[in-house]
Amino acid sequence: MPGMNLFLIAAVAIVLYLLTSAALTLRLAGSTSGLHLKRGLVLLLGFGAVAVHAIVLYPELFTGQGLNLGFYNAASLVALISVALLLLTALRQPVENLGIPILPVAAATVALASWNPGQHSSITGGNWQLDLHILFSVLAYSLFALAAVQAILLAIQDWHLRNRQPGGYIRALPPLQVMERLLFQMLGTGFVLLSAALLAGILFLEDIFAQHLVHKTLLSITAWVIFGILLWGRRKFGWRGRKAIRWTLSGFAFLLLAYFGSKLVLELILQRGA
């Protein structure tokens, strides 16, 4: 696909993401101001953005030399899957408002990946074990990213309720108990995927504890332990509220450092492959 056409398609994806975020914001405001936008149309606009994003990312991701998981492409892929999972979940659960902050981030990753097309960190294709490890890893990152945003939204909602300021946008959100239930559903599914990713890496990748990967592995295991303790605490002691928020954000911080932190330093600062 010619570069100019790809750039124009990327611009369409960016505009669609921003329009969907704006529509979700207006819809949330409409709960208190009387303005109403049809939920189905807003979600359809979001799915359109995801489709165009996928068209832009595909030729950059799958190259003749292998899978290009450079920093910007990896961020764009995680954003794409995060939004797709969010929209699919929103068909049955009231989670679409997470798209208000997530969709502009996805638009930014499209822009960065499109404006930095020469940045490569290719992995040779044809290895199904490696592909399986990457698939589970990206799905886990994406779900935990959604959970982190959900935790931040939950923290804001909790703060308003504790300070007896439940009006405005907070009143339009689902009840606190529903928000917490959705958070732990995301965490539970993400934990299973992260477990599968780590298991696949340990079983199939000979160099998972090699010097250049050991920091990623240890940080990912640390995140896995944090999320595991949180889920155990929820089941055993009914952990919720601020404790659940703190543990969720702590686990996600380790996961973020495990992958994007190391790629940022190695690829963008030291100009080496991660």
Secondary structure by P-SEA (a helix, b strand, c coil): ccaaaaaaaaaaaaaaaaaaaaaaaaaaaaacccccccaaaaaaaaaaaaaaaaaaacccccccccccccaaaaaaaaaaaaaaaaaaaaaccccccccaaaaaaaaaaaaaaaaccccccccccccaaaaaaaaaaaaaaaaaaaaaaaaaaaaaaaaaaaaccccccccccccaaaaaaaaaaaaaaaaaaaaaaaaaaaaccccccccccaaaaaaaaaaaaaaaaaaaaaaacccccaaaaaaaaaaaaaaaaacaaaaaaacccccccc
